Amino acid sequence: MTLPMDIEPAVAEALASGGPVVALESTIISHGMPYPQNEETARQVEAAIRDEGATPATIAVIDGRLKIGLTAEDLTRLATAGLRNVTKLTRANLAQCLASGGMGSTTVAATMIGAHRAGIAVFATGGIGGVHRGAETSFDISADLQELSKTPVAVVCAGAKAILDIPKTLEVLETLGVPVMTFGQAAFPAFWSRDSGLPSPIVADTPANIAQAWKAQHALGLETGCLIANPIPEEAEIPPAEINPIIETALDDAAAQNLTHGAVTPFVLQRVFELTEGASLTANIALVLNNARLAAKIAKEIER
């Protein structure tokens, strides 16, 4: 069958002319933030990319069509549809959502697939999924890590989500052969915090450095993605000593409700939001905007 895919005209024009394009996920809109902050943030992120001289391409499935770039109406519909009406899409269920004519928001994994299919090299998100705490018994590991090993897209994030087992996440990425670099510092960041306490495998000081490494990776014929960790701005950081006890409480609350697999992350993020009295959402918005700006600079260097 022909892939039911629509590329928004501004995105199509940029791709045709060799202009820089940055892909954006849509799960943060449908599942990551409450309304109206989700729609407001999505528009701010797209505007930040345009301000840097690149074209944003938010990816989602709308009525069974893979949208590479959303119209204003699409974005509002996704932001207001409600969790029950929007499927959270990854590699495992993306095709089914297209075939059934459904509506779905793309996780990191599904966004990478859509971006690569459209010819977009750079993707900005908040934080990637990874190895969950207790994965040695639950085997709960995000599909994002496997996708990074097989889909050649450069992913800019603020590190792995802090609710995860970050040491094991980095170990899995190393095993899968995924280059992991941190922008501007030697420590690998932890989403809301600038320092996870772990060293970054690679340090990159400029967007040009990252772009050159990406080009060299392709010259070698390495068909993996690349993870670029971009620390949250200092003024928006929630220090580890403050956020870690809150994360532990939220994880304990999830365990008390016997939540597993896909139900854990949204519950824990919501509990962290409640326990920080909204500070985690403020930090989340700041880091997403920061990642979008860096991704646009990298995309410009790659196209240069």
N, C-alpha and C positions, 0 to 999 in steps of 0.2 A: 504494500500500500504506500501511497504518497504520504509523507509526514505532514500532518495538519499543523503547520507552523506559520505564524504571521510575524514579520519583522516590521516594527513601527517605522514609518517613513524616515524620520530623522536618523534613526539607527542604521537603516539600510543605506542611506546616503553617506553616512560616515564610513561604514564598512567598504562601500564601493570606491570611495575616494582615498582610502588608506588612512583615515583619521582615527584618533584614539577613541576607544570605546571601553566603558567599564560596566561589567555585568553586576547586577544587584539581586540578592535573594528576596523572596517575598514571605517566607515564614515569619520573619520578624514583624511583618505587617499583620498577618492573620493570627499568629500565636504568640508573638514575643512581647507585644505591648498592648495596653488597653486603648480603646477609642476615646478621644480623638487623637491622643498622642501618636498612635501608630501612623495615621495618615499624615499628620503634620511632620513627623520625623522623616517619612518616606519622601515627602516633597522637599524637605530641607536637604536631604542627602543627594537627591538628584540635582538640586540647585548648586550644591557645593562642587559637584563634579563638573557642571557646566562652567562655574566660575574659574575652575582650573584649566579650562580649554578642552575638555573631553565631553563625550556624549554618554549619558547614562542609559542603561538598558535593564530595567527591572523585569525579571522573568517570572512567569506564573502560567498556569493553565486556566483558561477561561472558556467555558462551554466546549470543552474537548479540543481546544486549540492551544498549542504551545506559543505563548506570546513572548517575543523578544522585544521588550519595551512595552510599557503599558500606557494607554491613553489616560487622561484625567478621569474619565468615567470608569475605566477598568480599575484604577487604583482605589477610587471611592467605594466601588462595589466590593472589592476584596477587603477593604478596611472595615466595612460595616456588616459583612455577611454573617459573622458569628462563627465560633469554633466548629459547631456541628455541621455547618454547611460548606466548610472548606477542608479538603483533605490535605494532610501534611505529606508532601511527596518526597520520596527518595528513589533510588534506582529500582527498588523492588516493586513499586506501585505506580510509577510514572506512566508507563505504557497503558496500564489498565484505566487510569483516569482519562487519558486521551481517547481510548476506545469507547468508554462509556459516556463521553460527552460531559464529564463532570467539571467541577471547579477545584483547583488545588494550588497550594502555595509551595514553592520549592525550597527545600533545605539546601545546605551547602552541596551535598552530593548531586541533587537534581539540578541545581543551578549550574554546576560545572558541566553537566551533560548538555544542558540547553545552550550554554555559552559556547562550548566547543562545537556543537552542531551548527551554530550560527557564524562561527569564525571569530569569536571574541576571546582574547588571550588573557585578560585581567578581570578579576572579580573581587569586589569588596564586600565584607560581611562584618558581623560583630565578633563572634568567637566561634571556633569550630567545635563540633562534637568530638568525642574521643573515648577513652577507656573509662567506664564508670567505676566509682569506688565499689569494691567488693566483686569486681568482674571475675576474679579467680573462682567464684562459685556461681555467679549469675550469668557469666559469659556475655554481659551487656557491653558491647563495643559499637560505637557509632559507625554507620556505613560511610561517613565522611572520610575516614582514614583509608579504606579500600579505594574510594573514588580518587583520592589524591595520588594513589599509586598507579592509576591506570588512565586518567584523563588529563591531558596536558593543558592545564589552566593555572595561572599564577593567582593564588588566593591570599588577599591581604586581610588580616584579622588582628584582634588584640590578644592573641594567644588562644589556648584552649579554654573553654568555660571553666571558671574557678571551682565549680561544684564537682569537677571530674578528678580522676587520678592523673595528675599531670605528668609525673615521672613515667608511669606506664604508657601514657599517650605518646610521649617522646620516644620511648623504646620501640613501640610499634611502628611509628613513622620511620625510625632508623632501619628497622627490619625490612620495611616495605620499600626502602630506597628513595624516600621522599626528601628532597632538600628542605631543610628548615633553617631560616635565617631570621634574625631580629634586626630591626632598623634602629640604628643609632645607639645601641647599648649592648653590653655583653650578657646581661641577664635576660632569660626568657620571661616574658610577661605573663600575668595570670588574670586577664580580662579586666576586672575592676581595679586590679593592683598592677603596678608597674613591674614588680619583681616577684617571681614565683619561688625564688630561692634556688633556682636551677640555672646553670649556664646555657646560653644558646649555642647550638651546634655550629652556627655560622653567624658572623656579624657583618652587616652591610651599612655603610655610612651615608650613601646617597641613592636616590632613585636611579641614577645612571649605573651605579654598581649593580643594582638588582636587575636592571634591564640587560646589562651585558652578561650576567650570569645566566639569565633566562635564555638569551640567544645562544650562548655556549652550550647549554643543556640540549637545545634542539639541534645544534650542529653535530653533537655527539650521537644523535638519534635516540635520546632518552625520552621515552613517551610517558613520563610521570608528570604530575603536577608539581607545584612548588608552593611552600607555605612561607609567607612573609608575616612575621609577628611585629605589630606596631604598638608600642606601649601607649596606654591611655595618657592623655595630657596630665601633667603633674597637678594642675589645679582641680582636676576632676576626679583624681584618684581616691579610692577608699583603701586605706592602708591594710595590709594583711592582718595586723593585730586586731583591727576593728571588724573586718569582714569575715575572717575565718571562723570565729565562734558562732556567728550568725548562720553561716553555711552549715556548720555542724548541727545546729538546732533544726534548721530546715530539713536536712537529710534525716535526722531522727524522726521528725514529724511524718516524713514520707514513709519511712520504715514502719511506723506505728499504724499507718493506714494500708500496709501491705501493697504499696504501689510498686510496679515493676516496669521495666523497659520504657516504652514511649511515654508512659504517664508520669515518669519520675521528673524529667527535666522541667516541663511546664509548671508542675506543682512546686518544685523547689524554687524556681525563679520567682513565682508569685509569692511564696513565703518570705523569700529574701526581700522582695519589694515591701512587703508588709512590715517586716522586722526592722528594716532600715528607714521606715516611714517615707518611702519614695526616693531615697537617695540613690538606690541602685539603678532606678530608671533614669535619673538625671545623668549618672555616670555612663550608662549604656548609650544614651543619645550622644554624649560627647565623644565616646570612643568610636561609634559608628561614623560620625562625621569626620573624625580624624583619619579613619581608615579610608574613607571615600576620597579624601583629598590626596592621600599618599598614592592610592591606586591610580588616580587620574594622572599624577606625575609620572608614575612608572609606565603607564600606557603610552604617554607622550614620548617617553624615552625609547620605548620599544618601536614605536612607529617611526621615530626619527632615524 
